[in-house]
């Protein structure tokens, strides 16, 4: 199949074929080929915008901003509610699009659409909350108020691993606050973004309120960081790119929300419920084929239960089904060859430094070049690359520890600080660990912690700001202080 031949492209079984968008919204040049990571089949070719298209999107957003910002909150909320309804009605089509371009198992894709829609519903309701706060005056005859006002045009830059939820988590908050948005999705997963944009159009967002721009990230996002009309930038992706955007946004002093890399420790104490710890470890490591910033990256197991945990975790890992996303396996393909290469490099490095391979460790040639077998390494030393670098794949390194102070020190010895997982049944130990671990979120005896009502984010070089909850909306607002004397 050639890069331009769409005659035999997959139909994907969509009930609404218009959700498979092949054209960009703004002028540009060239076409982006979107391929199924499971098979390499060409799914679509998407028109790419250039720097001119990026500027045109900001023009449209800037022109739409006054009308959207002054619209009655209940009217903005009604449009967001319609968007939520349309997303849920298109859940199966959106899930199939996601599997086709991203590769994750179908049940995980369906779960992500539920997750994505929950942010739209949550912020539709938050749009109705009062945004004026009184202040007790310290001046005679003065009345004081704090108003929250939308910052203006917000640029949203989203990753490929959660191609729907990362858009709605950002866009719904910004739109509820009264901002207009320009969205740049990952080049690996533009179809999910374009489908959400089509549903936003049907929901009745005014022209220019929601703008999706496909193209080269450096070109598109570079235009936005340099444009003073873009008042806020929300980015989810690697710490390396986050640092770059931080520097690029300095000259225009943008409001920044950065959700960056993670290197989560998974800590199991000898008093933990081992059945639960193993089951939760599987979830924490292998969801989204390990391609998750919340994924457990380092497993610290207290020595008295270390051997048993290693054996049970390895058996559970071997039982996972690897396969194509549409077949709804436990683990799908990785996103591209660079991801596979990273797994192989980290596994080989750990083995060279004394680790033991318990299972996995290579691609599955029968399935294809992007299918890396779920892997467990034991006795991994702290100088192995996998213990300091984000893996973003299905490789789990296990290492023993002896006492609480030791594991706290080892867990905190990272530039990252997104999430940590702790398994223990001792309430005093749980309290000490949750206080001592230098992470923005701590999950105790469970894996699932995220959702629309909670402020998601990390510390250190895992980012700044929060997404979700009331805090996620506030990131797209400025505070205006009004001091009034009636005369």
ABEGO torsion letter per residue (X at the ends): XBAABAAABBAGGBABAAABBABBABBBBEBBBBBBAAAGBBABBBBBBBAAAAAAAAAAAAAAAAAAAABBAAAAAAAAAAAAAAAAAAAAAAAAAAAAAAGBBAAAAAAAAAAAAAAAAAAAAAAABBABBBBBBABBGBBBBBBBBBAEBBBBBBBAABAAAAAAAAAAAAAAAGBBBBBBBBAABAAAAAAAAAAAAAAGBBBGABBBBBEBAAAAAAAAAABAABABBBBBEBAAAAAAAAAAAAAAGBBBBBBBBBBBBBBBBAABBAAAAAAAAAAAAABGGGBBAABBABBBBBAAAAAAAAAAAAAAAAABBBBBAAAGBABBBBABAAAAAAAAAAAAAAAAAGBBBABEGBBBAAAEAABBBBBBBBGBBAABAAAABBAGBBBBBBBBBABAAAAAAAAABBABBABBBBBBABAAAAAAAAAABBBABBBBGBABABEAABBBEBBEAAEBEBBEEAAAAAAABBBBBBBBBAX
